[in-house]
Amino acid sequence: MPVILSSLLFSLVLSSTLIASNIDANQKYVWGSNVGWINFRPTHGGVTVYSDHLEGFAWAENIGWVKLGSYSGGNAYTYANSSSTDWGVNNDGLGNLSGYARSLDGSWINFNPAHSQVSINMTTGEFDGYAWSENGGWIRFNGLPHYQLRAEGLSIAPPVEEVVIPPPPVSGSPVGRAIIIAAGWADKHNTLFSYTEEMTRRMYRLLKERGYSDNDIVYLNPNTFQDLNGLPILS
């Protein structure tokens, strides 16, 4: 009785949510190791591939209808795959599929299992990779040269536009300001004056080479004479 009710429920949903499939009528089959051929464009159903999700029904002789998602409204949608009312196969826009389809017998089909993933070439529409079902085993989407599932008329989702906010304009010189501390005066007791003077000159030349102007360079000198002889000051 549960099987009859489930079959009736799938039939009612199928009859009320038919959307034109975009699966190629000449390349509509995949092969399951335990379930045989699965038709993604049967006479009374069909799967539709969108840039962000899949929806619709496939048909397998051994397991019946396979539903690609709980949603059937077309347009943009992403399945949460978090409850019995929100599940399905998602497309990341680049053709990498993930999420779950569900067969009539209640088994889940994982489109991104641990050791494989189903993908679509969004330019050619060709499918590749494997899905996994506990009851159905591995389901292969590309068995060339004998079969390969293909969708028609796909469009690649436009990339998200990157918004670049320029930094606020810098007032004054773009190189900033520089401070040179020129300690000490020329004095017979100031034995380090020649060294500090040379260091100051070198720093000045370096800053000029880096693009600093004279207005960008600030000199700080002591207020009074500083004895820079390298010896400690004795009180």
C-alpha positions in Angstrom: 0.0 0.0 0.0 2.8 2.6 0.8 4.3 1.9 -2.6 1.0 2.5 -4.4 0.5 5.7 -2.5 4.0 6.8 -3.3 3.5 6.0 -6.9 0.3 7.9 -7.0 1.9 10.9 -5.3 4.7 11.0 -7.8 2.2 10.7 -10.7 0.1 13.6 -9.3 3.2 15.8 -8.8 4.5 14.8 -12.3 1.3 15.7 -14.1 1.0 19.1 -12.4 4.6 20.3 -12.8 5.7 19.3 -16.3 8.2 21.8 -17.6 9.9 21.5 -21.0 13.0 19.5 -20.6 16.2 20.8 -22.1 17.9 17.3 -22.3 19.0 16.4 -25.7 16.6 13.8 -27.1 19.4 11.9 -28.7 21.6 11.9 -25.6 19.2 11.3 -22.7 20.4 8.1 -21.0 22.7 7.3 -18.0 23.6 3.9 -16.7 23.3 2.6 -13.1 25.2 -0.5 -12.1 22.2 -1.9 -10.2 19.3 -0.1 -11.8 20.1 -0.2 -15.5 19.2 2.6 -17.9 17.8 5.9 -16.6 16.1 8.2 -19.1 16.4 11.9 -18.4 13.9 12.8 -21.1 11.0 10.3 -21.0 7.7 10.8 -22.8 5.8 12.0 -19.8 8.5 13.8 -17.8 12.0 15.2 -18.3 14.8 16.9 -16.4 15.5 20.6 -16.9 19.0 22.0 -16.2 19.2 25.6 -14.9 22.3 27.7 -14.2 21.8 27.1 -10.4 19.7 23.9 -10.0 18.1 20.9 -11.7 14.4 19.9 -11.5 12.0 17.5 -13.1 11.8 13.7 -13.4 13.8 10.9 -15.0 12.6 7.4 -15.5 14.2 4.0 -14.8 12.5 0.7 -15.6 13.8 -0.9 -12.4 13.1 1.8 -9.9 10.5 4.0 -11.5 10.5 7.8 -11.4 13.5 9.7 -10.1 12.8 13.2 -9.0 15.7 15.8 -9.3 14.4 18.2 -6.6 11.5 19.2 -4.4 11.1 22.5 -6.3 9.4 22.8 -9.7 9.0 26.5 -10.3 11.8 27.1 -12.8 13.8 30.4 -12.7 16.5 30.8 -10.0 16.5 28.5 -7.0 19.0 26.8 -4.7 18.1 23.7 -2.6 19.1 23.7 1.1 19.1 19.9 1.3 18.3 20.2 4.9 14.8 18.7 5.2 12.3 16.4 3.6 10.6 19.4 1.9 13.7 21.2 0.6 16.1 18.9 -1.3 17.5 18.5 -4.8 20.4 18.9 -7.2 22.2 22.2 -7.3 24.4 23.7 -10.0 27.1 26.1 -8.9 26.9 28.0 -12.2 30.1 26.4 -13.5 28.5 23.0 -14.0 29.6 21.4 -10.7 26.6 19.5 -9.3 25.8 18.7 -5.7 22.9 17.6 -3.6 20.4 14.8 -3.9 17.8 13.3 -6.2 15.2 10.8 -4.9 13.8 7.7 -6.5 10.3 6.2 -6.2 11.5 3.6 -3.8 12.7 6.3 -1.4 16.5 6.0 -2.0 18.6 9.1 -2.3 21.0 9.7 -5.2 24.1 11.7 -4.2 25.4 13.8 -7.1 28.6 14.7 -5.1 29.7 11.6 -3.3 33.1 11.2 -1.6 35.0 9.7 -4.6 33.3 11.4 -7.5 31.0 14.3 -8.7 28.6 14.8 -11.5 29.5 17.8 -13.6 28.2 19.6 -16.8 30.2 21.4 -19.4 28.2 24.6 -19.5 29.4 25.3 -23.0 28.7 21.9 -24.7 26.0 20.7 -22.2 27.8 17.3 -21.8 27.6 15.5 -18.4 30.4 13.6 -16.8 31.2 11.8 -13.5 29.3 9.5 -11.2 26.4 9.8 -8.7 25.9 7.3 -5.9 22.8 5.6 -4.5 22.8 3.1 -1.6 20.3 0.9 -3.5 21.3 1.7 -7.0 25.1 1.8 -6.7 27.2 3.9 -9.0 25.3 5.9 -11.8 27.5 6.8 -14.7 26.8 9.9 -16.8 29.5 9.5 -19.4 30.0 6.1 -21.0 31.4 7.2 -24.4 31.4 6.0 -27.1 28.1 4.3 -26.1 26.3 7.0 -24.2 26.6 10.4 -22.6 23.9 12.6 -21.1 23.7 16.1 -22.6 21.6 19.2 -22.1 20.9 21.9 -24.7 20.9 25.7 -24.7 22.7 26.2 -21.4 23.9 29.6 -20.2 26.8 30.3 -17.9 25.7 32.4 -14.9 27.3 35.9 -15.2 30.1 36.5 -12.8 29.5 38.6 -9.7 30.6 42.1 -10.5 33.5 43.2 -8.3 33.0 46.6 -6.8 36.2 48.4 -6.1 36.0 51.4 -3.8 39.0 53.7 -4.4 40.8 55.1 -1.3 40.1 58.7 -0.4 42.5 61.2 -2.0 45.7 62.0 -0.1 46.1 65.7 0.5 49.6 67.2 0.0 52.5 65.1 -1.1 51.8 61.5 -1.9 55.0 60.4 -0.2 54.1 61.8 3.2 56.4 63.6 5.6 59.9 62.8 6.9 61.6 64.0 10.1 65.4 64.2 10.4 66.7 64.8 13.9 70.0 66.7 13.5 71.4 66.8 17.0 74.4 68.8 18.1 76.3 71.8 16.7 79.8 72.3 15.4 81.9 72.7 18.5 85.4 71.6 19.4 84.0 69.4 22.2 81.5 67.8 19.9 83.6 65.0 18.6 80.7 63.2 16.9 79.5 66.2 15.0 81.1 65.1 11.7 79.3 61.8 11.9 75.9 63.2 12.7 76.3 65.8 10.0 77.2 63.2 7.4 74.3 61.0 8.5 72.0 63.9 8.1 73.3 64.7 4.6 73.0 61.0 3.6 69.4 60.8 4.9 68.5 64.0 3.1 69.9 62.6 -0.2 68.0 59.3 0.3 64.7 61.1 0.9 65.2 63.2 -2.2 65.8 60.1 -4.3 62.6 58.6 -2.9 60.6 61.6 -4.1 60.4 63.8 -1.0 60.6 67.5 -1.6 62.2 70.1 0.8 58.7 70.9 2.1 58.2 67.2 3.1 61.4 67.1 5.2 61.3 68.5 8.7 64.5 69.0 10.7 64.5 68.9 14.5 67.5 70.4 16.4 68.1 70.7 20.1 67.4 74.0 21.7 70.7 74.2 23.4 74.2 72.8 22.7 74.5 69.1 23.0 77.9 67.6 23.7 78.0 64.6 21.4 81.3 63.1 22.3 80.1 59.6 23.0 81.0 59.9 26.7 78.5 59.8 29.6 77.5 63.1 31.2 78.9 63.4 34.7 76.9 65.4 37.2 
